[in-house]
Amino acid sequence: MKSRTIMTMVFLAALCMVTNAWAASYDIKEMTPEVKSALDGRRSRFEELKSLKAQGAVGENNKGYVEALSGNAQSVVDAENRDRRFIYTTIVSQNGLPADALGTVEDVFAKVQRDKASSGDKIQDASGSWTTK
C-alpha cells in the first residue's frame, strides 16, 4: 500500500512538473473512470516494472514510454504504455490542445521519467542513444 501511495505522489508530481514546465493550466481536468483505471493500472504494475528496470530488461525511452530491452517483459510494457498513452491523450483532449501537442506531452513526460529514473536504470536520451543512469 505504501508503494501505491508513493507511486501516486510521484505521478502527481510528474503531472505538476509537466504543467509547470509546459504551461500551468495543462493537466487532467476531470478524473473520469477511464483515467482512474489507467492510474490504477500504473500503480498495480509499479513494483514489477521497477524490478524489470533494475534487471535491465526494461528502459525509459525518449518518447515517454517504457521499452522492452531483453527478457520476457513485453506484456508489462504493452500494458504500461497503453495506460501512459491514454493519460497523455487525455491531457491533450481535456485541455483542448491540438492533436500534434501529444508529441510535446510525450517529450515532457520522457524527460520527467529520465530525471526520476533510479541509478542503474536504462534511459534513452533525446538523440536516441541508450545509457545507464
C-alpha positions as CSV (number, residue, x, y, z in Angstrom):
1,M,0.0,0.0,0.0
2,K,2.9,2.3,0.8
3,S,4.4,1.8,-2.7
4,R,1.0,2.7,-4.2
5,T,0.8,5.9,-2.3
6,I,4.4,6.7,-3.3
7,M,3.6,6.0,-7.0
8,T,0.5,8.2,-6.8
9,M,2.6,11.0,-5.3
10,V,5.3,10.5,-8.0
11,F,2.8,10.6,-10.8
12,L,1.1,13.7,-9.4
13,A,4.5,15.3,-9.0
14,A,5.3,14.4,-12.6
15,L,2.0,16.0,-13.7
16,C,2.9,19.1,-11.8
17,M,6.3,19.2,-13.3
18,V,4.8,18.8,-16.8
19,T,2.4,21.6,-16.1
20,N,5.0,23.8,-14.6
21,A,7.5,23.2,-17.4
22,W,4.9,23.5,-20.2
23,A,2.0,25.6,-19.0
24,A,0.4,25.9,-15.6
25,S,-3.1,25.2,-16.9
26,Y,-2.4,21.9,-18.7
27,D,-3.3,18.9,-16.6
28,I,-6.0,16.3,-16.1
29,K,-9.2,18.4,-15.7
30,E,-11.6,15.5,-14.9
31,M,-10.9,12.3,-13.1
32,T,-13.0,10.0,-15.3
33,P,-13.4,6.3,-14.6
34,E,-11.1,5.6,-17.5
35,V,-8.4,7.9,-16.2
36,K,-8.7,6.4,-12.8
37,S,-8.4,2.9,-14.4
38,A,-5.2,4.0,-16.2
39,L,-3.7,5.4,-13.0
40,D,-4.7,2.3,-11.0
41,G,-3.1,0.1,-13.7
42,R,0.1,2.0,-13.5
43,R,0.1,1.7,-9.7
44,S,-0.6,-2.0,-9.8
45,R,2.4,-2.8,-12.0
46,F,4.8,-0.3,-10.4
47,E,6.8,-2.8,-8.4
48,E,7.1,-5.3,-11.3
49,L,8.2,-2.5,-13.7
50,K,10.7,-1.3,-11.1
51,S,12.2,-4.8,-10.8
52,L,12.3,-5.2,-14.6
53,K,14.1,-1.8,-14.9
54,A,16.6,-2.9,-12.2
55,Q,17.3,-6.1,-14.2
56,G,17.9,-4.0,-17.3
57,A,15.0,-5.8,-19.1
58,V,13.1,-2.5,-19.5
59,G,14.1,1.1,-20.1
60,E,12.5,4.5,-20.4
61,N,12.6,5.6,-24.0
62,N,12.8,9.2,-25.2
63,K,9.1,9.4,-26.1
64,G,7.6,8.9,-22.6
65,Y,7.1,5.2,-22.8
66,V,8.9,2.1,-21.5
67,E,10.6,-0.3,-23.9
68,A,11.4,-3.9,-23.5
69,L,15.2,-4.3,-23.9
70,S,15.6,-8.0,-23.1
71,G,13.8,-10.9,-21.5
72,N,10.1,-11.5,-21.3
73,A,8.7,-8.1,-20.4
74,Q,6.5,-7.3,-23.4
75,S,3.1,-7.8,-21.8
76,V,4.0,-5.4,-18.9
77,V,5.5,-2.9,-21.3
78,D,2.4,-3.0,-23.5
79,A,0.0,-2.5,-20.5
80,E,2.1,0.3,-19.1
81,N,2.4,2.1,-22.5
82,R,-1.3,1.7,-23.1
83,D,-2.1,3.5,-19.8
84,R,0.6,6.2,-20.4
85,R,-0.7,6.9,-23.8
86,F,-4.3,7.2,-22.5
87,I,-3.2,9.6,-19.9
88,Y,-1.2,11.7,-22.3
89,T,-4.0,11.9,-24.9
90,T,-6.4,12.8,-22.0
91,I,-4.2,15.7,-21.1
92,V,-4.3,16.8,-24.7
93,S,-8.0,16.3,-25.1
94,Q,-9.2,17.8,-21.8
95,N,-7.1,20.9,-22.3
96,G,-8.4,21.5,-25.8
97,L,-4.9,21.2,-27.3
98,P,-4.3,20.3,-31.0
99,A,-3.5,16.7,-31.8
100,D,0.1,17.5,-32.5
101,A,0.5,18.6,-28.9
102,L,0.7,14.9,-28.0
103,G,4.3,14.8,-29.0
104,T,5.1,17.7,-26.7
105,V,3.4,15.9,-23.8
106,E,5.3,12.7,-24.5
107,D,8.6,14.6,-24.7
108,V,8.0,16.3,-21.4
109,F,7.0,13.1,-19.7
110,A,10.1,11.4,-21.2
111,K,12.3,14.0,-19.5
112,V,10.4,13.5,-16.2
113,Q,10.9,9.8,-16.4
114,R,14.6,10.1,-17.3
115,D,15.1,12.6,-14.4
116,K,13.4,10.3,-11.8
117,A,15.0,7.0,-13.1
118,S,17.0,5.1,-10.5
119,S,20.7,4.7,-10.7
120,G,21.4,1.7,-12.9
121,D,18.2,2.1,-15.0
122,K,18.4,2.2,-18.8
123,I,17.3,5.5,-20.3
124,Q,17.2,6.8,-23.8
125,D,18.4,10.3,-24.4
126,A,16.8,12.8,-26.8
127,S,19.1,11.7,-29.6
128,G,18.0,8.0,-29.3
129,S,21.1,6.7,-27.5
130,W,20.6,4.3,-24.6
131,T,22.6,4.8,-21.5
132,T,22.6,3.6,-17.9
133,K,21.8,6.2,-15.3
